[in-house]
Amino acid sequence: MTSKNKLNCLSSKDISLREKILGWYDKNGRHSLPWKNQSIYLIWISEIMLQQTQVKTVIPYFKKFKKKFPTLKKLIRADLDSILNSWSGLGYYRRAKNIYEACKIIDKEYKGIFPKSYEEILKLPGIGRTTASAISTFSGLGSYSILDANVRRFLIRVYDLDIKESNIESILWKKSEELLCKKRSSDFIQAYMDIGSLICRISDPKCSLCPANENCLGKKNIDNKLIIKPTKIKKSKLNLWTLVISDKHGKYYLEKISINKLWDGLYSSPIFLCQEDLETWAKAHNLINQLDKGVRKFNHKLSHYDICFSVMSCNLDANKNISLLDDNWYNLSEINKGVPKFQFKAVESIS
């Protein structure tokens, strides 16, 4: 039987499954997430943060962002550096830039008011079908289903679908929409995500706790359906050098990163491709004789890169004749710029 034949209509079993999903959510779902029952603006921020990032990681960043930008009006007035600063450490910085670009559109085209329809939300930078659906549903604009990685995995397993079918995405969207309980759409899509994240996990799924346990056709083919291995990303290896420059006041010299688009728009100690480039730069800025001789190393992992940083440092005497911009000195605990995690690792490596 093909996947198409399996999904002709909503059967009594599917109706029962829908009820079980909601029943599970009522007892076990995540009801106290900090973005629940918030304004559409804050729901938007949370959904962008949740792209490719787990809930437990997002929560402290969301709270920090909300405190700094409690209203859309305040966010619209912010510059990109300030937004990136609140995003520092969360990664995937393109998301923060999309928020900044979306703010400009909202200000110009919607007079500073967040769009009130699914179709308009979908047009904003960084928003796809699932994100637009989640924002619209959680904010009460309508009832839209979603298909994130968690929901996709759950449906593939429950309905024993062939992930190699050419139209698998259409099949999954159709099934996701069919199962949606429109009377409780917000609860239902949250239940979808919670079950996929907490129960129907990539590895070691908790089948005995799953509300779909009795309905799950994938259990008959455990190796292929219950243990869906994520596609292994072939990571590129990078070797980079950075020069950590500090002064007697505990401030650090930082500049906007230009060597790699990964951190475009963020600030860090100067970065180089090799030690020779670092030393050439140090000579040009009258720092070569003040470099500490030791080289520290640390590894920094990103989704597509394994990076080995080599760190050199120097601590400046105020009387030295150096050639550095006066405006580029920052206290790392007070800076209002975007700073990547590796900067803090670099500072820690020399302390």
DOZANU-914622 format. One record per residue (C-alpha): x, y, z. Coordinates in steps of 0.001 Angstrom, whole numbers, plus 500000, padded with zeros to 6 digits. Layout:
BEGIN
<node c1="X" c2="Y" c3="Z"/>
...
This chain:
BEGIN
<node c1="500000" c2="500000" c3="500000"/>
<node c1="501408" c2="503380" c3="499034"/>
<node c1="501521" c2="506361" c3="501354"/>
<node c1="498811" c2="508040" c3="499293"/>
<node c1="496391" c2="505175" c3="499896"/>
<node c1="497134" c2="505291" c3="503621"/>
<node c1="496060" c2="508919" c3="503827"/>
<node c1="492784" c2="508970" c3="501919"/>
<node c1="490695" c2="510330" c3="504791"/>
<node c1="490607" c2="510836" c3="508518"/>
<node c1="489638" c2="507486" c3="509991"/>
<node c1="488133" c2="506721" c3="513374"/>
<node c1="491642" c2="505735" c3="514469"/>
<node c1="492931" c2="509154" c3="513440"/>
<node c1="490148" c2="510867" c3="515341"/>
<node c1="491041" c2="508730" c3="518352"/>
<node c1="494717" c2="509630" c3="517901"/>
<node c1="493855" c2="513328" c3="517846"/>
<node c1="492009" c2="512954" c3="521147"/>
<node c1="494897" c2="510997" c3="522668"/>
<node c1="497378" c2="513676" c3="521606"/>
<node c1="495334" c2="516397" c3="523293"/>
<node c1="494773" c2="514238" c3="526357"/>
<node c1="498510" c2="513675" c3="526654"/>
<node c1="499155" c2="517395" c3="526283"/>
<node c1="496661" c2="518322" c3="528987"/>
<node c1="498510" c2="516110" c3="531466"/>
<node c1="502107" c2="516243" c3="530259"/>
<node c1="502598" c2="519129" c3="527836"/>
<node c1="504756" c2="522204" c3="528344"/>
<node c1="502194" c2="524756" c3="529543"/>
<node c1="504485" c2="527296" c3="531178"/>
<node c1="506842" c2="528279" c3="528370"/>
<node c1="507675" c2="532000" c3="528738"/>
<node c1="506280" c2="532890" c3="525314"/>
<node c1="502874" c2="531320" c3="525986"/>
<node c1="499971" c2="533793" c3="525875"/>
<node c1="502260" c2="536652" c3="524883"/>
<node c1="501824" c2="539313" c3="522212"/>
<node c1="502197" c2="538317" c3="518580"/>
<node c1="505480" c2="540251" c3="518577"/>
<node c1="507001" c2="538079" c3="521317"/>
<node c1="505565" c2="534915" c3="519778"/>
<node c1="507376" c2="535878" c3="516573"/>
<node c1="510660" c2="536337" c3="518431"/>
<node c1="510289" c2="532971" c3="520165"/>
<node c1="509528" c2="531136" c3="516932"/>
<node c1="512567" c2="532625" c3="515204"/>
<node c1="514750" c2="531638" c3="518157"/>
<node c1="513320" c2="528114" c3="518118"/>
<node c1="514408" c2="527565" c3="514528"/>
<node c1="517194" c2="524946" c3="514750"/>
<node c1="517518" c2="525466" c3="518517"/>
<node c1="516111" c2="523468" c3="521437"/>
<node c1="513562" c2="524935" c3="523842"/>
<node c1="515807" c2="524660" c3="526911"/>
<node c1="518512" c2="526652" c3="525117"/>
<node c1="516115" c2="529319" c3="523880"/>
<node c1="514370" c2="530106" c3="527197"/>
<node c1="517122" c2="532251" c3="528821"/>
<node c1="517829" c2="534066" c3="525553"/>
<node c1="514135" c2="534798" c3="525057"/>
<node c1="513843" c2="536227" c3="528572"/>
<node c1="516917" c2="538374" c3="528005"/>
<node c1="515582" c2="539605" c3="524662"/>
<node c1="512145" c2="540375" c3="526117"/>
<node c1="513695" c2="542387" c3="528934"/>
<node c1="515769" c2="544455" c3="526524"/>
<node c1="513073" c2="544822" c3="523850"/>
<node c1="509703" c2="544464" c3="525636"/>
<node c1="507778" c2="545978" c3="522725"/>
<node c1="507957" c2="545888" c3="518960"/>
<node c1="508230" c2="549677" c3="518966"/>
<node c1="511431" c2="549500" c3="520981"/>
<node c1="512868" c2="546771" c3="518757"/>
<node c1="512125" c2="548762" c3="515606"/>
<node c1="514190" c2="551633" c3="517033"/>
<node c1="517153" c2="549348" c3="517780"/>
<node c1="520197" c2="549088" c3="515556"/>
<node c1="521578" c2="545781" c3="514304"/>
<node c1="524470" c2="545787" c3="516789"/>
<node c1="522059" c2="545955" c3="519707"/>
<node c1="519954" c2="543081" c3="518355"/>
<node c1="523036" c2="540959" c3="517681"/>
<node c1="524221" c2="541654" c3="521219"/>
<node c1="521045" c2="540081" c3="522607"/>
<node c1="521569" c2="537153" c3="520257"/>
<node c1="525212" c2="536584" c3="521235"/>
<node c1="525809" c2="532916" c3="522001"/>
<node c1="522569" c2="531645" c3="520466"/>
<node c1="524168" c2="531081" c3="517073"/>
<node c1="522692" c2="531124" c3="513569"/>
<node c1="523041" c2="534907" c3="513551"/>
<node c1="521252" c2="535209" c3="510234"/>
<node c1="518055" c2="534874" c3="512307"/>
<node c1="518834" c2="538075" c3="514210"/>
<node c1="519567" c2="539874" c3="510952"/>
<node c1="516247" c2="538655" c3="509559"/>
<node c1="514508" c2="540125" c3="512607"/>
<node c1="516241" c2="543439" c3="511967"/>
<node c1="515217" c2="543411" c3="508288"/>
<node c1="511660" c2="542421" c3="509215"/>
<node c1="511472" c2="545370" c3="511621"/>
<node c1="512283" c2="547757" c3="508797"/>
<node c1="509501" c2="546246" c3="506688"/>
<node c1="507013" c2="546347" c3="509574"/>
<node c1="507888" c2="549973" c3="510261"/>
<node c1="507604" c2="551045" c3="506626"/>
<node c1="504759" c2="548903" c3="505296"/>
<node c1="502669" c2="548226" c3="508410"/>
<node c1="503227" c2="551475" c3="510344"/>
<node c1="505004" c2="549670" c3="513164"/>
<node c1="502245" c2="547114" c3="513754"/>
<node c1="502977" c2="543412" c3="513339"/>
<node c1="501095" c2="541901" c3="510350"/>
<node c1="497731" c2="540358" c3="511204"/>
<node c1="497426" c2="537651" c3="508564"/>
<node c1="499235" c2="534403" c3="507791"/>
<node c1="499941" c2="535525" c3="504223"/>
<node c1="501570" c2="538782" c3="505335"/>
<node c1="503589" c2="537077" c3="508073"/>
<node c1="504879" c2="534539" c3="505563"/>
<node c1="506393" c2="537354" c3="503483"/>
<node c1="508666" c2="538563" c3="506300"/>
<node c1="512380" c2="537647" c3="506148"/>
<node c1="513325" c2="534343" c3="507771"/>
<node c1="509776" c2="533029" c3="507960"/>
<node c1="508691" c2="529844" c3="506217"/>
<node c1="505436" c2="527937" c3="506227"/>
<node c1="505856" c2="526281" c3="509635"/>
<node c1="507021" c2="529452" c3="511388"/>
<node c1="504192" c2="531499" c3="509866"/>
<node c1="501721" c2="528794" c3="510897"/>
<node c1="503005" c2="528708" c3="514478"/>
<node c1="502946" c2="532500" c3="514858"/>
<node c1="499457" c2="532752" c3="513384"/>
<node c1="498022" c2="529898" c3="515442"/>
<node c1="499619" c2="530792" c3="518776"/>
<node c1="498501" c2="534407" c3="518407"/>
<node c1="494921" c2="533472" c3="517536"/>
<node c1="494911" c2="534627" c3="513914"/>
<node c1="493712" c2="531252" c3="512659"/>
<node c1="494200" c2="527491" c3="512817"/>
<node c1="497266" c2="526334" c3="510929"/>
<node c1="499191" c2="523114" c3="511245"/>
<node c1="502968" c2="522816" c3="511263"/>
<node c1="505641" c2="520476" c3="509978"/>
<node c1="508883" c2="520970" c3="511851"/>
<node c1="511468" c2="518221" c3="512341"/>
<node c1="509687" c2="516854" c3="515410"/>
<node c1="506281" c2="516624" c3="513740"/>
<node c1="507799" c2="515158" c3="510586"/>
<node c1="509485" c2="512390" c3="512564"/>
<node c1="506321" c2="511655" c3="514551"/>
<node c1="504109" c2="511349" c3="511459"/>
<node c1="506604" c2="509240" c3="509526"/>
<node c1="506734" c2="506764" c3="512363"/>
<node c1="503049" c2="506675" c3="513264"/>
<node c1="501949" c2="506153" c3="509655"/>
<node c1="504967" c2="504087" c3="508574"/>
<node c1="505627" c2="506419" c3="505658"/>
<node c1="508312" c2="505941" c3="503048"/>
<node c1="510631" c2="508923" c3="503405"/>
<node c1="512028" c2="508230" c3="499917"/>
<node c1="508750" c2="509039" c3="498162"/>
<node c1="509151" c2="512034" c3="495880"/>
<node c1="506085" c2="513790" c3="497299"/>
<node c1="506719" c2="512939" c3="500942"/>
<node c1="506577" c2="516608" c3="501996"/>
<node c1="503132" c2="517050" c3="500471"/>
<node c1="501954" c2="513837" c3="502115"/>
<node c1="503236" c2="514941" c3="505516"/>
<node c1="501689" c2="518396" c3="505252"/>
<node c1="498367" c2="516862" c3="504239"/>
<node c1="498394" c2="514500" c3="507206"/>
<node c1="499494" c2="517191" c3="509633"/>
<node c1="496632" c2="519414" c3="508503"/>
<node c1="494094" c2="516571" c3="508636"/>
<node c1="494974" c2="515684" c3="512218"/>
<node c1="494843" c2="519277" c3="513443"/>
<node c1="492090" c2="519918" c3="515958"/>
<node c1="490887" c2="523356" c3="514882"/>
<node c1="488948" c2="523938" c3="518085"/>
<node c1="492203" c2="523647" c3="520035"/>
<node c1="494735" c2="524364" c3="517320"/>
<node c1="497208" c2="526173" c3="519580"/>
<node c1="497253" c2="523322" c3="522089"/>
<node c1="497428" c2="520749" c3="519327"/>
<node c1="500483" c2="522088" c3="517534"/>
<node c1="502229" c2="522572" c3="520876"/>
<node c1="501383" c2="518938" c3="521658"/>
<node c1="502833" c2="517936" c3="518279"/>
<node c1="506106" c2="519638" c3="519103"/>
<node c1="506242" c2="518397" c3="522692"/>
<node c1="505644" c2="514762" c3="521747"/>
<node c1="508258" c2="514900" c3="519002"/>
<node c1="510779" c2="516588" c3="521279"/>
<node c1="510179" c2="514730" c3="524543"/>
<node c1="508782" c2="511333" c3="523516"/>
<node c1="509238" c2="510506" c3="519821"/>
<node c1="512916" c2="511404" c3="519872"/>
<node c1="515482" c2="510725" c3="517171"/>
<node c1="517104" c2="508016" c3="519262"/>
<node c1="515796" c2="506186" c3="522309"/>
<node c1="512126" c2="507088" c3="521740"/>
<node c1="509883" c2="506607" c3="524770"/>
<node c1="507267" c2="504536" c3="522953"/>
<node c1="505575" c2="503275" c3="526107"/>
<node c1="504795" c2="506873" c3="527094"/>
<node c1="503591" c2="507977" c3="523666"/>
<node c1="499874" c2="508702" c3="523154"/>
<node c1="500239" c2="507189" c3="519675"/>
<node c1="501671" c2="503931" c3="520989"/>
<node c1="498638" c2="501832" c3="520029"/>
<node c1="498293" c2="503570" c3="516655"/>
<node c1="501945" c2="503539" c3="515625"/>
<node c1="502514" c2="501471" c3="512493"/>
<node c1="506230" c2="502199" c3="512585"/>
<node c1="506749" c2="499913" c3="515558"/>
<node c1="506566" c2="496967" c3="513182"/>
<node c1="509722" c2="498214" c3="511499"/>
<node c1="511728" c2="499533" c3="514439"/>
<node c1="515138" c2="499761" c3="512775"/>
<node c1="513935" c2="501963" c3="509943"/>
<node c1="511118" c2="503923" c3="511532"/>
<node c1="511832" c2="504315" c3="515212"/>
<node c1="515509" c2="505060" c3="514906"/>
<node c1="515609" c2="507674" c3="512178"/>
<node c1="519195" c2="508776" c3="512013"/>
<node c1="519780" c2="512421" c3="511127"/>
<node c1="521757" c2="513119" c3="508006"/>
<node c1="525379" c2="513351" c3="509018"/>
<node c1="526802" c2="516708" c3="508080"/>
<node c1="530293" c2="516610" c3="506669"/>
<node c1="532018" c2="519365" c3="508600"/>
<node c1="534751" c2="521540" c3="507193"/>
<node c1="537848" c2="522029" c3="509321"/>
<node c1="539165" c2="525534" c3="509891"/>
<node c1="542347" c2="526733" c3="511563"/>
<node c1="542179" c2="530343" c3="512706"/>
<node c1="544373" c2="532629" c3="514784"/>
<node c1="543191" c2="535412" c3="517055"/>
<node c1="545037" c2="538098" c3="518980"/>
<node c1="543467" c2="538990" c3="522337"/>
<node c1="544489" c2="542543" c3="523230"/>
<node c1="543640" c2="543932" c3="526663"/>
<node c1="544492" c2="547088" c3="528584"/>
<node c1="545113" c2="547807" c3="532257"/>
<node c1="541422" c2="548653" c3="532744"/>
<node c1="540281" c2="545169" c3="531745"/>
<node c1="538941" c2="546269" c3="528390"/>
<node c1="539512" c2="544377" c3="525147"/>
<node c1="540189" c2="545574" c3="521637"/>
<node c1="537456" c2="544245" c3="519342"/>
<node c1="536691" c2="544850" c3="515708"/>
<node c1="533913" c2="543865" c3="513341"/>
<node c1="534608" c2="540412" c3="511915"/>
<node c1="535246" c2="540363" c3="508184"/>
<node c1="537248" c2="537164" c3="507688"/>
<node c1="534269" c2="534789" c3="507624"/>
<node c1="530565" c2="535312" c3="506837"/>
<node c1="529689" c2="532982" c3="509728"/>
<node c1="530092" c2="535904" c3="512113"/>
<node c1="529358" c2="538773" c3="509755"/>
<node c1="528368" c2="541808" c3="511801"/>
<node c1="529732" c2="540481" c3="515102"/>
<node c1="532720" c2="541800" c3="517050"/>
<node c1="535766" c2="539910" c3="518290"/>
<node c1="539499" c2="540161" c3="518781"/>
<node c1="541286" c2="540387" c3="515410"/>
<node c1="541155" c2="537071" c3="513515"/>
<node c1="543698" c2="535747" c3="511036"/>
<node c1="544190" c2="532734" c3="508796"/>
<node c1="547729" c2="532069" c3="510005"/>
<node c1="550350" c2="533175" c3="512528"/>
<node c1="552267" c2="535094" c3="509874"/>
<node c1="549226" c2="537264" c3="509135"/>
<node c1="548758" c2="537900" c3="512856"/>
<node c1="552362" c2="538999" c3="513317"/>
<node c1="552263" c2="541202" c3="510213"/>
<node c1="549184" c2="542942" c3="511607"/>
<node c1="550854" c2="543281" c3="515027"/>
<node c1="553896" c2="544932" c3="513438"/>
<node c1="551710" c2="547386" c3="511546"/>
<node c1="550068" c2="548406" c3="514830"/>
<node c1="553296" c2="548597" c3="516865"/>
<node c1="552367" c2="545565" c3="518948"/>
<node c1="554900" c2="542973" c3="517841"/>
<node c1="557254" c2="543504" c3="520783"/>
<node c1="554453" c2="543191" c3="523311"/>
<node c1="553097" c2="539827" c3="522214"/>
<node c1="553187" c2="537076" c3="524810"/>
<node c1="555262" c2="534229" c3="523471"/>
<node c1="552841" c2="531478" c3="524403"/>
<node c1="550182" c2="530160" c3="522034"/>
<node c1="546993" c2="528687" c3="523483"/>
<node c1="544581" c2="526540" c3="521536"/>
<node c1="540932" c2="525612" c3="521845"/>
<node c1="538344" c2="523937" c3="519643"/>
<node c1="535073" c2="525537" c3="518663"/>
<node c1="532304" c2="523510" c3="517014"/>
<node c1="529597" c2="524888" c3="514760"/>
<node c1="526942" c2="523032" c3="512774"/>
<node c1="529093" c2="522884" c3="509637"/>
<node c1="532581" c2="523628" c3="510955"/>
<node c1="535116" c2="522276" c3="513389"/>
<node c1="537395" c2="525210" c3="514177"/>
<node c1="540747" c2="525128" c3="515921"/>
<node c1="541646" c2="528552" c3="517315"/>
<node c1="545235" c2="529456" c3="518150"/>
<node c1="545369" c2="532371" c3="520568"/>
<node c1="548106" c2="534922" c3="521127"/>
<node c1="547756" c2="537853" c3="523488"/>
<node c1="549195" c2="541096" c3="524725"/>
<node c1="548373" c2="543379" c3="527621"/>
<node c1="549043" c2="547018" c3="526851"/>
<node c1="550701" c2="549686" c3="528924"/>
<node c1="548865" c2="552984" c3="528433"/>
<node c1="552122" c2="554718" c3="527574"/>
<node c1="553012" c2="552483" c3="524653"/>
<node c1="552879" c2="553965" c3="521167"/>
<node c1="550222" c2="551784" c3="519573"/>
<node c1="548079" c2="552226" c3="516490"/>
<node c1="544585" c2="551064" c3="517433"/>
<node c1="541237" c2="552813" c3="517229"/>
<node c1="540229" c2="554381" c3="520548"/>
<node c1="536554" c2="553548" c3="519964"/>
<node c1="537178" c2="549802" c3="519706"/>
<node c1="537848" c2="549083" c3="523386"/>
<node c1="535098" c2="547270" c3="525255"/>
<node c1="534258" c2="545792" c3="528607"/>
<node c1="532891" c2="542372" c3="527649"/>
<node c1="530266" c2="542457" c3="530389"/>
<node c1="528885" c2="545797" c3="529191"/>
<node c1="529320" c2="545734" c3="525421"/>
<node c1="526267" c2="546488" c3="523299"/>
<node c1="527550" c2="544653" c3="520240"/>
<node c1="527116" c2="541102" c3="519039"/>
<node c1="529977" c2="538950" c3="520376"/>
<node c1="530377" c2="535271" c3="519376"/>
<node c1="531008" c2="532555" c3="521949"/>
<node c1="534543" c2="531914" c3="520768"/>
<node c1="535586" c2="535384" c3="521965"/>
<node c1="534867" c2="534427" c3="525556"/>
<node c1="536672" c2="531117" c3="525052"/>
<node c1="539694" c2="532999" c3="523723"/>
<node c1="539776" c2="535305" c3="526749"/>
<node c1="539360" c2="532360" c3="529093"/>
<node c1="542201" c2="530480" c3="527390"/>
<node c1="544743" c2="533164" c3="528321"/>
<node c1="543525" c2="533826" c3="531860"/>
